[in-house]
Amino acid sequence: MTKQPDDWLDDVPDDKEEEDEEIIWVSKSEIKRDAEELKRLGLELMELSKNSLDKIPLDEDLRTAIELAQKIKKEARRRQLQLIGKMLRSRDEEPIRLALDKLKNRHNQQVALFHKLEVLRDRLVAEGDEVVPDVLALYPEADRQQLRAMIRNAQKEKAANKPPKAFRQIFQYLRELAEAK
């Protein structure tokens, strides 16, 4: 039996069937980009210290692979990084990314605090006792006499062109006050 011109329409699926069988095609380039992104994540993990790695939720196999990669060099390290990327593909990377972002943010907050303390220290040395009430408002537990003595010593060192020992002591004292807060 030969098919009539209208019979070929029976072989074509209608739109409703196509919607039910929706397939998401992923390009080869997109797969490669995702793999590269996971390798970058693996590289970030490899560059962390042991203490920082403890704060990231890693299973034992992945942790072992990262620690091994930290010990090896050159081509072997590149291959180990490939393996870490492959291991990450089979795991949920979101908790790892969140923990890594949290670590980075803590570092950024600490840097911002240090800049703030450096500015305060510079004002203390430049303006002297006029800034002490500002410091006491920020840190009520600060010792006014000790702070004034350090300021005087820092100003004397600066005038005599000596090494900035008291200058560093002021910063250290402010940092201790900020951490105790």
QUIVENRA-V677299 format. One line per field, one symbol per residue. ss: DSSP state (H for helix, E for strand, - for the rest). burial: I if it has 9 or more other ideal C-beta (glycine too) atoms within 8 Angstrom, else O. A space follows every 50 residues. Layout:
ss = ???
burial = ???
This chain:
ss = ------HHHH----HHHHHH-------HHHHHHHHHHHHHHHHHHH---H HHHH-----HHHHHHHHHHHH--HHHHHHHHHHHHHHHH----HHHHHHH HHHHHHHHHHHHHHHHHHHHHHHHHHHHHH-HHHHHHH-----HHHHHHH HHHHHHHHH-----HHHHHHHHHHHHHHHH-
burial = OOOOOOOOOOOOOOOOOIOOOOOOOOOOOOIOOIIOOIIOIIIIIIOIOO OIIOOIOIOOOIIOIIIIIOOIOOOOIOOIIIIIIOIIIOIOIOOIIOII OIIOOOOOOOOOIIOOIIOIIOIIIOOIOOIIOIIIOOIOOIOOOIIIOI IOIIIIIIOOOOOIIIIOIIIOIIIOIIOOO
